């Protein structure tokens, strides 16, 4: 349920090998420096060991790529964002400080070095600008996965940098697998950088992510995450359930985020979903199950379903209906696609005969977030020109 999508790269000369989590909800590549505080990974980047590593100064293109207009900012109180900071006394070092939506953070220095992807000759010798963490939350990474590869539309993402270098064409295809059939690479999930006419044998739904400002969908202004966005037009519990989203003419913007497991829904949609879930559980015969909202230390307020007996995946699927999401297709000439998520993919056992539903509220934000637990066998096609 809490799986991640992993990409292997080689960085530097001589190369250091890193395994990193693909994150469609962020736009920075970063990994731990050899002197990182709080990092407990197995692999570290040591710039002094690479003949091609270049430390980015405050006025460099690498710093501007990550920090944007604030690449020369020295006073956090006057910066439009505090994600980057350049001290006047040390302008040779471009520094960053990033806080993610779950509260984890990292800070470090900006470098450029040579990146290679195993088995991909076209990526040999491509320069990559990345963050080298000198301090990070201990729970930001796990030991076996020391790096994070953001692939959204921001200039510093892996996708954008490969595109700018001419190593790939302006599209990617990502298949978000089921997290179960790990022995089969096609079922487990994969990422194709560049155009491909590959047919995905396990796909249950194919849609397109677009580079659209979510404010144009919600009528709101203000900061919204850069990323790969879908349009959610319908959400039901079971094929015949009530549409929690409401009118399909007003789709909900949904951020595709493989960096998290939970799915978040806007307040009104979330309340409608909870109402349906509670009614469904209450209607079960012979007190088969009970419903409650519990504040879990790991995950915040979460719906909990308690059952009389412990249920395996097949029993969960037989007892509870699927969640059915509908999206505009944008591909293959079809108007709509539906993604049906079985109960064993949106519920996880957190105690004896107790199951957490991987859905939370995104309030006060008025957009949805799709975490990787909900995305089994969803194929997303992306074009930089969209």
Secondary structure as UniProt FT lines:
FT   STRAND          6..11
FT   TURN            12..15
FT   STRAND          16..23
FT   TURN            24..25
FT   STRAND          29..37
FT   HELIX           47..49
FT   TURN            51..52
FT   STRAND          54..55
FT   TURN            58..59
FT   HELIX           61..67
FT   HELIX           68..70
FT   TURN            71..72
FT   TURN            76..78
FT   STRAND          84..85
FT   HELIX           88..90
FT   TURN            91..92
FT   STRAND          95..99
FT   TURN            101..102
FT   STRAND          105..117
FT   TURN            118..119
FT   HELIX           121..123
FT   TURN            124..125
FT   STRAND          126..136
FT   TURN            138..139
FT   TURN            143..144
FT   STRAND          147..150
FT   TURN            155..156
FT   HELIX           158..164
FT   TURN            165..166
FT   STRAND          171..176
FT   TURN            182..183
FT   HELIX           185..188
FT   STRAND          189..193
FT   TURN            201..202
FT   STRAND          205..210
FT   HELIX           215..218
FT   STRAND          228..237
FT   TURN            239..240
FT   TURN            248..249
FT   STRAND          252..256
FT   TURN            258..259
FT   STRAND          263..265
FT   HELIX           267..282
FT   HELIX           285..287
FT   STRAND          289..296
FT   TURN            297..299
FT   STRAND          300..307
FT   HELIX           313..319
FT   STRAND          323..328
FT   TURN            332..333
FT   STRAND          336..341
FT   HELIX           343..346
FT   STRAND          347..351
FT   TURN            352..353
FT   STRAND          354..357
FT   STRAND          359..361
FT   TURN            363..364
FT   STRAND          368..370
FT   HELIX           372..374
FT   TURN            376..377
FT   STRAND          378..383
FT   TURN            384..385
//
